[in-house]
Amino acid sequence: MLGKIRKKLIESEPSKTVQASPIICPICDRAIPQSQKDAHHLIPKSKGGKATEYLHRICHRQIHALFNETELARKLNTAESLKEHPDMQKFIGWVKTKPDSFYQRTSKSDRIKNLDL
């Protein structure tokens, strides 16, 4: 009988939900909402990279708009090296003023467009 009472007491207690800590973008240091989470290959797959890191979609797209795969593989293959680049610093300063869920389309830089020709 005691087992049934204890079981009812346990069932009537509110369940404790565990909140997962938010993933922080290593580029802009803002929390990444589930809808804006992109996996970025630190070294592009075409250059043999396997390791990935979660970034905001807008940060991920900006990286690929500014740099080609060779640059990413050779010298910009960490979040720290990307954050130190002057073009990314300008972008980071701008995007930090936006809400975490903010997204805007990104177009390739003129320098990258000219490299593709």
C-alpha positions as CSV (number, residue, x, y, z in Angstrom):
1,M,0.0,0.0,0.0
2,L,2.8,2.4,0.8
3,G,4.2,1.9,-2.7
4,K,1.0,3.1,-4.3
5,I,0.9,6.2,-2.2
6,R,4.5,7.1,-2.9
7,K,3.9,6.5,-6.6
8,K,0.9,8.9,-6.6
9,L,2.9,11.5,-4.8
10,I,5.8,11.2,-7.3
11,E,3.4,11.5,-10.2
12,S,1.7,14.6,-8.8
13,E,5.0,16.4,-8.3
14,P,5.8,18.8,-11.1
15,S,8.5,17.4,-13.3
16,K,11.8,19.3,-13.3
17,T,12.8,20.1,-16.8
18,V,16.5,20.6,-17.5
19,Q,17.3,23.6,-19.6
20,A,20.2,23.1,-22.0
21,S,22.6,25.9,-22.0
22,P,22.5,27.9,-25.2
23,I,25.2,27.4,-27.8
24,I,27.3,30.5,-28.2
25,C,28.6,31.6,-31.6
26,P,32.4,31.7,-31.4
27,I,32.4,34.5,-34.0
28,C,30.0,37.0,-32.6
29,D,29.7,35.7,-29.0
30,R,25.8,35.7,-29.1
31,A,23.5,32.8,-28.3
32,I,22.5,30.8,-31.4
33,P,18.8,30.0,-31.7
34,Q,18.0,26.5,-33.1
35,S,16.6,28.1,-36.3
36,Q,19.9,29.9,-37.0
37,K,22.4,27.2,-36.2
38,D,24.8,26.2,-39.0
39,A,27.8,23.8,-38.8
40,H,30.9,25.4,-40.3
41,H,33.9,23.2,-41.4
42,L,36.9,25.0,-40.0
43,I,38.9,23.6,-42.9
44,P,36.7,23.2,-45.9
45,K,35.7,19.6,-46.8
46,S,37.1,20.1,-50.3
47,K,40.5,20.7,-48.6
48,G,40.3,17.7,-46.4
49,G,38.6,19.2,-43.3
50,K,36.4,17.2,-41.0
51,A,36.0,19.3,-37.8
52,T,33.0,21.5,-37.5
53,E,31.8,24.2,-35.2
54,Y,28.3,25.7,-34.8
55,L,27.9,29.3,-35.9
56,H,25.1,31.7,-36.5
57,R,23.8,31.3,-40.0
58,I,24.6,35.0,-40.8
59,C,28.2,34.6,-39.5
60,H,28.7,31.5,-41.5
61,R,27.4,33.0,-44.7
62,Q,29.5,36.2,-44.1
63,I,32.7,34.0,-43.8
64,H,32.0,32.4,-47.1
65,A,31.1,35.7,-48.7
66,L,34.5,37.2,-47.7
67,F,36.9,34.3,-48.1
68,N,37.6,31.6,-50.6
69,E,38.2,28.0,-49.5
70,T,42.0,28.2,-50.0
71,E,42.2,31.2,-47.6
72,L,40.0,29.4,-45.1
73,A,42.1,26.2,-45.2
74,R,45.5,27.9,-45.0
75,K,45.2,30.8,-42.6
76,L,41.6,31.3,-41.4
77,N,40.9,27.9,-40.0
78,T,40.1,28.9,-36.4
79,A,37.4,31.1,-34.9
80,E,40.2,33.3,-33.4
81,S,41.9,33.9,-36.8
82,L,38.6,34.7,-38.4
83,K,37.7,37.2,-35.6
84,E,41.1,39.0,-36.0
85,H,40.6,39.7,-39.7
86,P,39.6,43.4,-40.3
87,D,36.7,42.6,-42.6
88,M,35.2,40.2,-40.0
89,Q,35.8,42.7,-37.2
90,K,33.7,45.3,-39.0
91,F,30.9,42.7,-39.6
92,I,31.1,41.5,-35.9
93,G,30.7,45.1,-34.7
94,W,27.6,45.5,-36.8
95,V,26.0,42.1,-36.1
96,K,26.4,42.3,-32.3
97,T,23.8,45.1,-32.3
98,K,21.2,42.8,-33.8
99,P,18.9,40.3,-32.0
100,D,20.2,36.7,-31.7
101,S,17.6,35.5,-34.3
102,F,18.4,38.2,-36.8
103,Y,19.2,37.0,-40.4
104,Q,19.9,39.0,-43.6
105,R,21.0,37.6,-46.9
106,T,24.7,38.0,-47.6
107,S,26.3,38.6,-51.0
108,K,29.9,37.7,-52.1
109,S,32.5,40.5,-51.7
110,D,33.8,42.1,-54.9
111,R,37.2,40.6,-54.2
112,I,35.8,37.0,-54.2
113,K,33.7,37.7,-57.3
114,N,36.9,38.8,-59.1
115,L,38.7,35.7,-58.0
116,D,36.0,33.5,-59.4
117,L,36.4,35.0,-62.9
